[in-house]
Amino acid sequence: MSPHRIGIMGCGSRGQAFAAAIASLDDADLVLCMDEDPQAAEACAGVHGGKAAADWTGQTLDALVVARAPFDSDRLAAAARAGIHVLADPPLSRGVVSARRTAREVAGGPGRIGMAFAWRFEPLVQLLREIVPEPRFAHAIAVVDPGPPRAPSSVLEAVWATPHHALDLLMHLFGAAPAEIVADGGPLSTGQIAGATVTVPPRADALVADFYFDREHHASLTVAGGDADPEHGPVVVDLTDGATRVRIRSNWTVAEIEPVGDRSVDPPRLPGVTLEHDGRSWLARVKAERQSLRALVRAFICPGGSDPRVPDLSDGVRAVALTRAVLAGAASGRTQTLHGA
């Protein structure tokens, strides 16, 4: 089978990361690096291969990675109608209505649309799902917008970046969207989070949200500005099913696996993951590489696109709906009820 011909639209830092991941695959060829800035396109092509261009029109592509904002739904629909498989970097939209409209516009086309929520493909997330397939509680902590306030000046605005991916990961781990959301925005002092898994410097604004799936399944998200803890990194995911607790930290390279009570745990052996026994607990480690982007692209271009981890347009719409509900809850102080998100 000939390699998949892939183009990248948007050659900023995110596009460059995708370009490196694609260039490392044996079954894919990076043939186009596209950006409205010719220098950015040339720089990406010069490092990772392919041809610099302003658009994919007239080119033969099997897949297109859209790694730029704002999201252009017309181009997405045109690519889908042309039979090109598109992997789009979220968010799909800033509004639920426009997100649903985009999904309707591309429905029925021969091209397949996927959302690039790459956290699902982190090796330690795969390990977590093997160990705790049915979680009962999870807590995600994200540190954003380091340093003094700058654009975006508010953590509530920054929720469309890193925390937006955290919301998708929580839905992926619990297998559904929550039924209710309680969110709050405002000052978050060091004392309020002293017992958390990450110590975040105080910041004038922050976001705390609780997600209730049903009476027995609950998740929470803390988003705060400041510099990430050098050991824990900008994101920490802490999850349990009541029998085992797993905490992922250090830029997705370390997982702590602890049995609860008098139980024991024997983690599965996964390629690329090293396990170290520490008393009754385990430490799992992976190398700090862009494994998640490589795994995401590989799964997306595989024949039939059968990997259930690959997010589709419906996942993108749900993430937008969830983000809007979190922001509405933080602004109003009222519980948000989701219907068919």
KEKE-3310 file (N, C-alpha, C; in steps of 0.2 Angstrom, whole numbers, plus 5000, padded with zeros to 4 digits):
npx = (5004:5003:5010:5001:4996:4998:4993:4997:4988:4991:5005:5011:5016:5009:5006:5019:5022:5013:5018:5031:5027:5020:5030:5038:5032:5031:5021:5015:5016:5022:5016:5012:5014:5005:5001:4995:5005:5019:5033:5032:5026:5036:5047:5042:5041:5054:5060:5053:5049:5040:5030:5029:5015:5000:4987:4977:4971:4968:4978:4982:4977:4976:4974:4971:4977:4971:4977:4976:4969:4957:4944:4939:4925:4919:4930:4933:4921:4922:4934:4929:4919:4927:4932:4943:4951:4949:4958:4955:4961:4955:4947:4931:4922:4917:4904:4889:4879:4885:4894:4886:4880:4891:4894:4883:4884:4895:4891:4888:4897:4910:4922:4931:4929:4939:4943:4957:4960:4972:4976:4970:4977:4989:5002:5001:4988:4982:4986:4980:4967:4966:4969:4959:4945:4932:4930:4926:4928:4936:4949:4955:4969:4974:4986:4988:4992:5005:5014:5013:4996:4991:4986:4977:4969:4962:4958:4946:4945:4956:4952:4948:4959:4971:4962:4951:4954:4956:4943:4937:4945:4940:4927:4929:4935:4925:4916:4904:4894:4893:4878:4875:4883:4892:4900:4913:4920:4933:4944:4957:4965:4981:4980:4967:4970:4980:4980:4979:4985:4994:5004:4999:5003:4996:4982:4973:4961:4952:4946:4934:4927:4913:4908:4894:4890:4881:4874:4884:4896:4908:4917:4930:4937:4951:4956:4970:4979:4997:5014:5018:5021:5037:5040:5027:5021:5011:4998:4988:4981:4970:4963:4951:4943:4938:4945:4958:4970:4975:4987:4992:5006:5019:5021:5014:5022:5025:5016:5008:5003:4992:4985:4970:4966:4967:4970:4978:4988:4991:4999:4996:5007:5013:5019:5033:5031:5038:5039:5040:5041:5036:5035:5019:5014:5015:5026:5024:5033:5036:5045:5049:5041:5033:5023:5009:5003:5009:5003:4989:4988:4992:4982:4971:4973:4972:4965:4948:4946:4944:4948:4942:4946:4948:4943:4927:4917:4905:4911:4918:4908:4901:4912:4912:4900:4900:4911:4905:4895:4902:4908:4896:4891:4901:4900:4887:4884:4875:4869:4872:4862:4864:4857:4857:4870)
npy = (4994:5011:5025:5036:5052:5067:5083:5098:5111:5126:5131:5134:5132:5121:5115:5112:5103:5092:5090:5085:5073:5066:5065:5056:5044:5028:5025:5036:5051:5068:5080:5093:5108:5121:5138:5154:5163:5164:5162:5154:5142:5138:5136:5126:5116:5115:5109:5097:5092:5090:5101:5119:5129:5139:5134:5119:5117:5109:5099:5082:5074:5062:5064:5078:5089:5100:5113:5126:5142:5155:5142:5136:5132:5131:5127:5115:5108:5108:5100:5088:5084:5082:5070:5069:5065:5073:5079:5088:5101:5105:5120:5115:5125:5141:5142:5133:5131:5135:5125:5113:5116:5116:5102:5097:5102:5095:5082:5066:5067:5060:5060:5058:5064:5069:5074:5082:5078:5074:5069:5058:5048:5047:5036:5033:5036:5026:5015:5019:5017:5003:4999:5005:5003:5007:5021:5030:5042:5056:5068:5082:5093:5109:5120:5136:5149:5156:5166:5184:5192:5191:5192:5177:5186:5181:5166:5160:5163:5156:5143:5137:5132:5122:5117:5114:5102:5094:5093:5085:5073:5069:5066:5055:5046:5043:5039:5046:5061:5073:5074:5085:5100:5110:5125:5137:5153:5163:5171:5160:5154:5150:5143:5136:5126:5118:5105:5099:5089:5097:5111:5127:5143:5158:5167:5179:5175:5160:5143:5132:5116:5105:5089:5079:5063:5053:5047:5040:5043:5054:5069:5081:5097:5108:5124:5135:5150:5153:5147:5131:5117:5111:5098:5091:5096:5104:5098:5087:5071:5063:5048:5036:5020:5016:5004:5005:5018:5030:5041:5053:5062:5075:5079:5069:5058:5051:5039:5036:5022:5015:5003:5003:5002:4985:4979:4973:4977:4973:4979:4980:4975:4986:4991:5002:5007:5007:4999:5000:4993:4998:4995:4992:4999:5005:5013:5020:5023:5033:5039:5056:5060:5065:5055:5054:5062:5055:5042:5046:5051:5040:5031:5038:5038:5024:5011:5011:5018:5012:5013:5016:5026:5038:5054:5060:5071:5072:5071:5083:5092:5089:5093:5107:5110:5106:5115:5127:5126:5125:5138:5145:5141:5146:5159:5162:5155:5145:5129:5119:5110:5097:5092:5079:5082)
npz = (5000:4996:5004:5014:5008:5015:5020:5029:5037:5042:5050:5063:5080:5084:5072:5067:5076:5073:5060:5063:5069:5058:5049:5055:5053:5044:5035:5030:5020:5021:5012:5009:5016:5023:5024:5028:5030:5020:5024:5036:5031:5022:5031:5039:5029:5025:5036:5039:5027:5011:5002:5001:5002:4999:5000:4998:4986:4971:4973:4976:4989:5003:5016:5028:5039:5050:5058:5064:5070:5066:5066:5050:5044:5031:5023:5029:5025:5011:5009:5015:5006:4995:4997:5006:5021:5036:5049:5062:5072:5088:5096:5089:5087:5095:5099:5102:5093:5081:5080:5079:5067:5058:5059:5053:5040:5035:5035:5028:5018:5008:5014:5030:5046:5059:5076:5084:5098:5106:5119:5122:5117:5124:5130:5144:5147:5140:5148:5160:5157:5155:5168:5176:5170:5172:5179:5195:5201:5196:5195:5187:5184:5178:5173:5167:5155:5159:5171:5172:5170:5153:5136:5132:5145:5155:5164:5161:5148:5143:5144:5132:5127:5134:5145:5138:5131:5142:5146:5136:5138:5150:5147:5138:5147:5156:5147:5143:5142:5155:5166:5174:5178:5189:5191:5195:5195:5199:5212:5217:5230:5237:5248:5246:5238:5243:5247:5235:5221:5214:5217:5214:5210:5217:5209:5201:5195:5192:5189:5194:5192:5193:5188:5186:5182:5186:5201:5206:5199:5196:5192:5192:5188:5189:5185:5184:5184:5181:5184:5180:5191:5192:5194:5193:5181:5168:5168:5178:5180:5190:5196:5201:5204:5216:5220:5214:5212:5201:5196:5184:5179:5176:5163:5156:5157:5169:5179:5194:5202:5213:5225:5233:5250:5257:5245:5230:5215:5198:5186:5168:5155:5143:5127:5127:5139:5155:5170:5188:5203:5219:5234:5238:5228:5211:5199:5183:5168:5154:5139:5136:5123:5107:5107:5107:5097:5086:5087:5086:5073:5066:5069:5064:5050:5047:5038:5036:5048:5061:5075:5091:5099:5092:5091:5084:5074:5082:5095:5095:5095:5107:5116:5114:5118:5132:5136:5135:5144:5156:5157:5157:5169:5178:5176:5180:5192:5193:5193:5179:5167:5156:5141:5130:5126)
capx = (5000:5007:5010:4995:4998:4995:4994:4995:4986:4993:5012:5013:5019:5005:5007:5025:5022:5010:5023:5036:5024:5019:5037:5041:5028:5033:5015:5013:5021:5020:5017:5010:5014:5001:5000:4995:5012:5024:5039:5030:5025:5043:5051:5039:5043:5061:5062:5049:5048:5034:5030:5026:5009:4995:4981:4978:4967:4972:4983:4980:4978:4972:4972:4972:4977:4970:4981:4976:4963:4950:4942:4936:4920:4918:4935:4932:4916:4925:4938:4925:4915:4932:4934:4949:4950:4952:4959:4954:4963:4949:4940:4927:4919:4916:4897:4886:4875:4889:4897:4882:4880:4897:4893:4878:4887:4900:4888:4886:4902:4914:4928:4930:4932:4941:4945:4963:4960:4978:4977:4967:4982:4995:5003:4999:4981:4980:4987:4975:4960:4967:4969:4953:4941:4926:4931:4920:4930:4943:4951:4960:4971:4977:4989:4988:4993:5010:5017:5008:4991:4992:4981:4971:4971:4958:4958:4940:4946:4961:4949:4947:4965:4972:4957:4946:4956:4954:4935:4936:4948:4935:4921:4932:4937:4919:4911:4898:4894:4890:4871:4875:4889:4893:4906:4914:4926:4935:4950:4959:4971:4986:4977:4962:4973:4986:4980:4979:4991:4999:5004:4998:5004:4989:4981:4967:4955:4953:4940:4933:4920:4912:4904:4890:4887:4876:4875:4891:4901:4909:4923:4931:4942:4953:4961:4972:4985:5003:5019:5017:5026:5042:5039:5021:5020:5005:4992:4989:4975:4970:4957:4950:4937:4937:4949:4964:4970:4981:4989:4997:5009:5026:5020:5012:5028:5025:5010:5008:4997:4991:4979:4966:4965:4971:4970:4984:4987:4997:4998:4997:5013:5012:5025:5036:5030:5042:5035:5044:5038:5037:5031:5012:5012:5019:5028:5025:5036:5037:5049:5045:5041:5027:5020:5002:5002:5010:4998:4983:4988:4992:4975:4966:4974:4972:4959:4942:4946:4940:4950:4937:4949:4949:4937:4924:4914:4901:4915:4920:4902:4900:4917:4910:4894:4903:4915:4900:4891:4906:4909:4890:4890:4906:4897:4880:4884:4870:4870:4870:4860:4865:4852:4859:4876)
capy = (5000:5017:5030:5041:5059:5071:5090:5102:5118:5130:5129:5137:5127:5115:5112:5109:5096:5087:5089:5080:5066:5063:5063:5050:5038:5025:5024:5043:5056:5074:5082:5100:5113:5126:5143:5161:5166:5160:5160:5149:5136:5136:5134:5119:5111:5114:5105:5091:5089:5092:5107:5124:5131:5143:5130:5112:5116:5106:5094:5076:5072:5057:5067:5085:5091:5108:5115:5133:5145:5152:5136:5137:5126:5130:5123:5108:5104:5107:5094:5082:5083:5080:5064:5070:5063:5079:5079:5095:5103:5108:5118:5115:5132:5144:5142:5126:5132:5135:5118:5109:5118:5113:5095:5095:5103:5090:5075:5063:5067:5054:5061:5056:5070:5068:5079:5080:5077:5069:5067:5051:5043:5047:5029:5032:5036:5019:5011:5020:5014:4996:4997:5008:5004:5010:5025:5032:5049:5059:5076:5085:5100:5111:5126:5139:5156:5157:5173:5189:5191:5193:5189:5179:5189:5177:5159:5158:5163:5151:5136:5134:5128:5116:5114:5111:5095:5090:5091:5079:5067:5067:5062:5049:5041:5041:5036:5050:5068:5073:5076:5091:5104:5115:5128:5143:5156:5169:5170:5154:5156:5144:5139:5132:5120:5116:5098:5096:5086:5102:5118:5132:5150:5161:5170:5183:5171:5153:5140:5125:5114:5098:5086:5074:5059:5050:5047:5036:5044:5062:5071:5088:5101:5114:5127:5141:5153:5153:5143:5124:5114:5108:5090:5088:5098:5108:5094:5081:5068:5058:5044:5030:5016:5013:4999:5007:5025:5031:5048:5054:5069:5076:5080:5063:5053:5047:5037:5032:5017:5013:5000:5006:4997:4980:4976:4973:4978:4970:4983:4976:4977:4990:4993:5008:5009:5004:4998:5000:4991:5002:4992:4989:5003:5005:5019:5018:5029:5033:5044:5062:5061:5066:5049:5054:5064:5050:5037:5049:5051:5033:5028:5041:5036:5017:5009:5011:5022:5009:5014:5020:5032:5043:5058:5062:5078:5073:5073:5090:5096:5088:5097:5114:5111:5106:5121:5133:5125:5126:5145:5148:5140:5150:5166:5163:5152:5141:5122:5118:5103:5095:5087:5076:5085)
capz = (5000:4995:5009:5014:5006:5020:5021:5035:5036:5049:5052:5069:5084:5084:5065:5067:5080:5069:5054:5065:5070:5052:5046:5058:5051:5038:5031:5028:5017:5022:5005:5009:5022:5020:5029:5025:5030:5016:5028:5040:5027:5020:5037:5041:5024:5026:5042:5039:5020:5008:4998:5004:4998:5003:5000:4995:4980:4965:4976:4978:4996:5007:5023:5029:5046:5051:5065:5065:5072:5068:5062:5044:5042:5024:5020:5031:5021:5005:5010:5016:4999:4990:4999:5010:5028:5039:5056:5064:5079:5092:5097:5083:5087:5101:5100:5101:5087:5075:5080:5076:5060:5055:5059:5048:5034:5032:5036:5022:5013:5008:5019:5037:5050:5066:5080:5087:5105:5107:5125:5122:5114:5128:5132:5151:5147:5138:5153:5165:5155:5156:5175:5178:5164:5174:5185:5199:5202:5193:5196:5182:5186:5172:5174:5160:5155:5164:5171:5174:5165:5146:5131:5135:5152:5160:5164:5158:5141:5141:5145:5126:5125:5137:5148:5133:5130:5148:5146:5131:5141:5155:5144:5136:5152:5159:5142:5142:5144:5162:5166:5177:5179:5194:5190:5199:5193:5204:5215:5220:5234:5238:5254:5244:5234:5246:5247:5228:5218:5211:5220:5209:5212:5217:5203:5202:5193:5192:5187:5197:5189:5195:5183:5189:5177:5189:5208:5208:5195:5197:5190:5194:5185:5192:5180:5187:5180:5185:5182:5182:5195:5188:5194:5191:5174:5168:5169:5182:5180:5196:5195:5205:5204:5223:5221:5212:5211:5196:5195:5179:5179:5173:5156:5153:5157:5175:5182:5200:5203:5220:5227:5239:5256:5257:5238:5226:5208:5194:5179:5162:5152:5137:5124:5128:5146:5160:5177:5193:5209:5224:5239:5236:5223:5205:5195:5176:5165:5147:5137:5134:5116:5105:5105:5107:5090:5081:5088:5084:5066:5063:5070:5060:5043:5046:5034:5039:5054:5066:5082:5094:5102:5087:5092:5078:5075:5088:5101:5095:5097:5114:5120:5114:5123:5139:5138:5136:5150:5161:5157:5159:5176:5181:5176:5184:5199:5193:5190:5171:5165:5149:5138:5124:5123)
cpx = (5004:5006:5004:4999:4994:4997:4993:4993:4987:5000:5015:5016:5015:5006:5013:5026:5019:5015:5028:5033:5023:5025:5040:5037:5030:5027:5012:5018:5018:5021:5016:5011:5011:5000:4999:5001:5017:5030:5037:5029:5032:5047:5048:5041:5050:5064:5059:5048:5042:5035:5026:5021:5005:4989:4982:4974:4971:4977:4979:4982:4974:4970:4974:4972:4976:4972:4981:4969:4963:4949:4938:4931:4919:4924:4935:4927:4918:4929:4934:4922:4920:4934:4940:4947:4953:4952:4960:4956:4957:4952:4936:4924:4919:4909:4894:4882:4879:4893:4893:4880:4885:4896:4888:4880:4891:4897:4886:4891:4906:4921:4926:4933:4933:4943:4952:4964:4966:4979:4975:4972:4989:4996:5000:4991:4978:4981:4982:4969:4961:4966:4962:4948:4934:4927:4925:4921:4936:4943:4956:4962:4975:4980:4990:4990:4999:5012:5011:5002:4993:4987:4982:4972:4967:4958:4952:4941:4951:4958:4948:4954:4966:4966:4951:4948:4955:4947:4934:4939:4943:4929:4923:4933:4930:4914:4905:4899:4891:4882:4871:4882:4888:4900:4906:4920:4927:4942:4951:4966:4975:4983:4971:4964:4979:4986:4979:4985:4996:4998:5004:4999:4997:4988:4974:4960:4957:4946:4940:4927:4920:4907:4901:4887:4881:4878:4882:4897:4902:4916:4924:4937:4944:4958:4963:4978:4991:5008:5018:5023:5031:5042:5033:5019:5013:4998:4993:4982:4975:4963:4957:4943:4935:4942:4957:4964:4976:4981:4994:4999:5015:5025:5018:5017:5028:5018:5011:5002:4997:4985:4976:4965:4970:4972:4977:4983:4993:4996:4999:5004:5012:5018:5027:5035:5034:5039:5041:5040:5040:5033:5024:5010:5017:5021:5028:5028:5036:5042:5046:5046:5034:5023:5012:5000:5003:5005:4991:4983:4988:4985:4970:4967:4973:4965:4953:4941:4942:4942:4945:4940:4949:4942:4934:4921:4909:4905:4917:4914:4901:4905:4915:4904:4896:4907:4910:4896:4895:4907:4902:4889:4895:4903:4891:4880:4878:4872:4867:4868:4860:4860:4855:4865:4880)
cpy = (5006:5021:5035:5048:5064:5078:5093:5109:5122:5127:5133:5131:5121:5111:5109:5103:5091:5085:5084:5073:5063:5061:5057:5043:5035:5024:5030:5047:5063:5078:5090:5103:5119:5132:5150:5165:5162:5158:5154:5142:5134:5134:5127:5114:5110:5109:5098:5088:5092:5099:5113:5127:5135:5139:5123:5111:5114:5101:5088:5074:5067:5060:5074:5086:5098:5110:5122:5136:5152:5146:5138:5131:5125:5126:5116:5104:5103:5101:5088:5080:5080:5073:5064:5069:5069:5077:5086:5097:5107:5115:5119:5122:5135:5144:5135:5126:5131:5128:5113:5110:5115:5105:5093:5096:5098:5082:5072:5063:5061:5054:5060:5062:5068:5074:5077:5081:5072:5066:5059:5046:5043:5039:5028:5032:5029:5014:5012:5017:5006:4994:4999:5009:5008:5015:5028:5040:5050:5066:5077:5092:5102:5118:5130:5146:5158:5164:5178:5189:5194:5190:5182:5181:5185:5170:5156:5158:5157:5144:5133:5131:5122:5113:5111:5104:5091:5088:5085:5073:5065:5063:5055:5044:5038:5038:5040:5057:5068:5076:5083:5094:5109:5118:5135:5146:5162:5167:5163:5155:5149:5140:5134:5126:5117:5108:5095:5093:5091:5108:5123:5139:5154:5166:5174:5180:5164:5150:5133:5123:5106:5095:5079:5069:5055:5050:5044:5038:5052:5063:5079:5091:5107:5117:5134:5143:5152:5148:5136:5122:5110:5100:5088:5090:5102:5105:5088:5078:5063:5055:5038:5026:5013:5008:5001:5014:5026:5038:5049:5061:5069:5075:5073:5057:5049:5045:5034:5028:5014:5009:5003:5000:4991:4976:4976:4975:4976:4974:4979:4979:4980:4992:5001:5011:5004:5004:4997:4998:4995:5000:4989:4993:5002:5012:5016:5024:5028:5039:5050:5063:5063:5060:5049:5057:5059:5044:5040:5049:5044:5030:5031:5039:5028:5016:5008:5015:5019:5010:5019:5026:5038:5048:5060:5069:5078:5074:5080:5094:5096:5093:5104:5115:5111:5112:5127:5132:5127:5134:5148:5147:5144:5157:5167:5160:5147:5134:5122:5111:5102:5090:5085:5080:5081)
cpz = (5000:5001:5008:5012:5011:5020:5027:5034:5042:5051:5058:5073:5084:5077:5064:5071:5076:5063:5057:5066:5063:5048:5049:5056:5044:5033:5029:5025:5019:5015:5004:5016:5020:5026:5025:5025:5026:5020:5033:5037:5024:5025:5039:5035:5024:5031:5041:5032:5018:5004:5001:5000:5003:5004:4997:4989:4975:4967:4977:4985:4999:5013:5024:5037:5047:5058:5065:5067:5068:5063:5056:5042:5035:5021:5022:5027:5014:5004:5010:5009:4994:4992:5003:5017:5031:5047:5059:5071:5083:5095:5090:5082:5094:5103:5099:5095:5081:5075:5077:5069:5056:5054:5054:5041:5031:5032:5029:5016:5013:5012:5026:5041:5057:5070:5084:5094:5107:5113:5126:5120:5118:5130:5139:5151:5145:5144:5159:5163:5155:5163:5178:5173:5166:5180:5188:5200:5198:5194:5191:5184:5180:5174:5167:5161:5160:5165:5173:5168:5158:5142:5130:5143:5157:5159:5160:5150:5139:5142:5138:5123:5129:5141:5144:5131:5136:5148:5142:5135:5146:5152:5141:5141:5155:5153:5140:5144:5151:5161:5169:5178:5184:5193:5194:5196:5198:5207:5218:5223:5235:5243:5252:5240:5237:5247:5240:5226:5215:5215:5215:5212:5212:5211:5204:5200:5192:5190:5190:5194:5192:5190:5186:5183:5180:5197:5210:5204:5194:5195:5192:5190:5188:5187:5184:5183:5185:5182:5184:5187:5191:5188:5191:5184:5174:5169:5173:5182:5186:5196:5199:5203:5211:5225:5219:5211:5206:5195:5189:5179:5175:5166:5153:5153:5163:5177:5189:5201:5210:5222:5233:5244:5256:5250:5235:5219:5204:5187:5173:5159:5145:5134:5125:5135:5151:5167:5182:5200:5215:5230:5236:5229:5217:5202:5188:5173:5157:5145:5135:5127:5114:5102:5104:5100:5085:5081:5085:5076:5063:5064:5065:5053:5042:5042:5038:5046:5060:5074:5086:5098:5098:5088:5085:5079:5081:5094:5101:5097:5104:5118:5120:5119:5130:5141:5139:5142:5156:5162:5159:5167:5180:5182:5180:5191:5199:5190:5183:5170:5158:5146:5131:5121:5119)
residu = (MET:SER:PRO:HIS:ARG:ILE:GLY:ILE:MET:GLY:CYS:GLY:SER:ARG:GLY:GLN:ALA:PHE:ALA:ALA:ALA:ILE:ALA:SER:LEU:ASP:ASP:ALA:ASP:LEU:VAL:LEU:CYS:MET:ASP:GLU:ASP:PRO:GLN:ALA:ALA:GLU:ALA:CYS:ALA:GLY:VAL:HIS:GLY:GLY:LYS:ALA:ALA:ALA:ASP:TRP:THR:GLY:GLN:THR:LEU:ASP:ALA:LEU:VAL:VAL:ALA:ARG:ALA:PRO:PHE:ASP:SER:ASP:ARG:LEU:ALA:ALA:ALA:ALA:ARG:ALA:GLY:ILE:HIS:VAL:LEU:ALA:ASP:PRO:PRO:LEU:SER:ARG:GLY:VAL:VAL:SER:ALA:ARG:ARG:THR:ALA:ARG:GLU:VAL:ALA:GLY:GLY:PRO:GLY:ARG:ILE:GLY:MET:ALA:PHE:ALA:TRP:ARG:PHE:GLU:PRO:LEU:VAL:GLN:LEU:LEU:ARG:GLU:ILE:VAL:PRO:GLU:PRO:ARG:PHE:ALA:HIS:ALA:ILE:ALA:VAL:VAL:ASP:PRO:GLY:PRO:PRO:ARG:ALA:PRO:SER:SER:VAL:LEU:GLU:ALA:VAL:TRP:ALA:THR:PRO:HIS:HIS:ALA:LEU:ASP:LEU:LEU:MET:HIS:LEU:PHE:GLY:ALA:ALA:PRO:ALA:GLU:ILE:VAL:ALA:ASP:GLY:GLY:PRO:LEU:SER:THR:GLY:GLN:ILE:ALA:GLY:ALA:THR:VAL:THR:VAL:PRO:PRO:ARG:ALA:ASP:ALA:LEU:VAL:ALA:ASP:PHE:TYR:PHE:ASP:ARG:GLU:HIS:HIS:ALA:SER:LEU:THR:VAL:ALA:GLY:GLY:ASP:ALA:ASP:PRO:GLU:HIS:GLY:PRO:VAL:VAL:VAL:ASP:LEU:THR:ASP:GLY:ALA:THR:ARG:VAL:ARG:ILE:ARG:SER:ASN:TRP:THR:VAL:ALA:GLU:ILE:GLU:PRO:VAL:GLY:ASP:ARG:SER:VAL:ASP:PRO:PRO:ARG:LEU:PRO:GLY:VAL:THR:LEU:GLU:HIS:ASP:GLY:ARG:SER:TRP:LEU:ALA:ARG:VAL:LYS:ALA:GLU:ARG:GLN:SER:LEU:ARG:ALA:LEU:VAL:ARG:ALA:PHE:ILE:CYS:PRO:GLY:GLY:SER:ASP:PRO:ARG:VAL:PRO:ASP:LEU:SER:ASP:GLY:VAL:ARG:ALA:VAL:ALA:LEU:THR:ARG:ALA:VAL:LEU:ALA:GLY:ALA:ALA:SER:GLY:ARG:THR:GLN:THR:LEU:HIS:GLY:ALA)
# end
